[in-house]
Amino acid sequence: MEACLTLPRRLKQKKNRSGRWRSARHCDFVRDHACCVPGCNGGPIEVAHLRVGTDAATGRKASDWFTISLCFAHHRGGEDNQHSLGEPSFEKKFGIDLHALAAEFAEKSPKAADIRLAQRARALEFTCG
């Protein structure tokens, strides 16, 4: 005689209380690119969240549309990395515009339509709220 199995009750998903937009698919898209530092062929590639000029706050990462691809060394591993240098110094040292790169990733993302909707909703929230 076979035992009848029933699934346990389904748990409610916790609401994203941080207020940031998240997308595993967009992050996978960003991770599929080489390091954004010119001439770098390093790996593995990580999704680097920008902080300056974004919706980040103390103890909270920015929304996933503020991301770029960086190798481990340029993200957080080497001495010339985004975290230790700080974003303005990192941009100056490597001659790159982090926000322009993040905007390009967002525009070309498979989740681009969702990103535009979330950005519009965020803009309305701050102008009307």
Buried (B, 14 or more C-beta within 10 A) or exposed (E): EEEEEEEEEEEEEEEEEEEBBEBEEBBEBBEEBEBBBEEBEBEEBBBBBBBEEBBBEEEEBBBBBBBBBBBBBBBEBEEBBBEEBEBEEBBEEBEBEBBEBBBEBBEEBEBBEBBEEBBEEBEEEEEEE
